[in-house]
Amino acid sequence: MIVLSRPATDFAALLKKTGSREPAAHGLYFYPRGRDALLAGLHALGVPPGETVVVPAYICDSTIAPLRGAGYRVLFVDVEPNFELDLAKVLAAVEQGGARAVLAVHYFGFPAGVARLVSALRPRGVRVIEDCCHSFLTRSGGQPVGLAGDAAIFSMRKTLPVPDGGALRLNTASVGAAALAAGRAGAPPVARYLATRCAEAAVAAVGWPNIYAGAVDAAKRRVRGARPAHAPEPQPVAQPVPQAPSALLARYLANADYLRQIGERVAHNYARLVEGAAACGLQPCVPQLAPGCVPQWAPLCDDSGRLVPWLREHGVGAARWPWHELPSEVDAAPQRYPVSHDLNRRLALLPVHQSIGSRHIVRMLALVRQGMAAQ
Ligand SMILES: Cc1ncc(COP(=O)(O)O)c(C=O)c1O
């Protein structure tokens, strides 16, 4: 059996007669990816290329490289062990770099406290963008995440089986909002995406070949190119244009029942997996989900760092994050960014998405047990 790392296309949800659009999707400008929404958001908030942006060091390079390519200077701040940014460290970085914006990430679907950051930075004219790329369906205090800062960005393809779903919400009056509303490209095509996902579902059902095997991972990395020893030259990036959501995304977003069921299913999977893993001696980072939390993964503390390779070798789409995508400067400076390094090394992320069923959880826990016993 192959346990996929991402949810499968849900044809029943797509075919269902739909009603009103999910409240969390109101007031959004759509883009291909979250990184495009980030660039558009900075622009709309009056933070043009050339300015400095403070970002957590625990981040993937695919988010940072386009920022640099567009001409922004990036200043890293280490995260705290609770996945949040320390206000004093952020203020020091803002002061030091003359930063005009801060990116605050809600990691893996768990809401981070950003209110203190926003109240300290707003009077200084520094914008806060909430990165909700892992957290599209998460609610905190009854509200969708991403309402506290000046803007929020999303990457719905991490929560829903869609090829697109980058999105931007502006929470404050913004200089560039009118320009965003003015033009919109058409919806991206979905045929190729659907074909790939059907092929992936067939592989998962047959259980062969193992798309998560080490040899496959290594081949993928070779195709993407080896990581350079130093920060790569930024590749020029154009200002992104909003687009219509794909036909798949539009259908899912109009199906509030499907989206609600995702939250319920994921919470159920999370509780089962975390309980079973704890019984094997693996501590979950977040033992109990807060109401409204829809995690992207179940993060478990694996000091050996061996669990993820073991699970992948046995067909489970577990992951570390950002793994090989830690930005080069952060990767090269473990003393400066110890927590980001620690999280990157120790966290084993197990899939809990809506397509994970009971048999997948039983399989994952059996492998976890075997893997722990072998250590
Ligand atoms: C925390 C975070 N922010 C932003 C992004 C960018 O999202 P996308 O891949 O849709 O561009 C990612 C991508 O992995 C991410 O993990």
The ligand as an ORCA input file, in Angstrom:
! r2SCAN-3c Opt
* xyz 0 1
  C       5.167     28.396      4.638
  C       5.038     28.520      3.141
  N       4.741     29.708      2.628
  C       4.590     29.895      1.292
  C       4.759     28.840      0.414
  C       4.581     29.067     -1.052
  O       3.443     28.386     -1.499
  P       3.405     27.902     -3.029
  O       4.164     26.625     -3.111
  O       1.946     27.744     -3.345
  O       4.028     28.989     -3.818
  C       5.102     27.588      0.904
  C       5.356     26.484     -0.040
  O       5.677     25.389      0.238
  C       5.238     27.400      2.301
  O       5.537     26.190      2.817
*
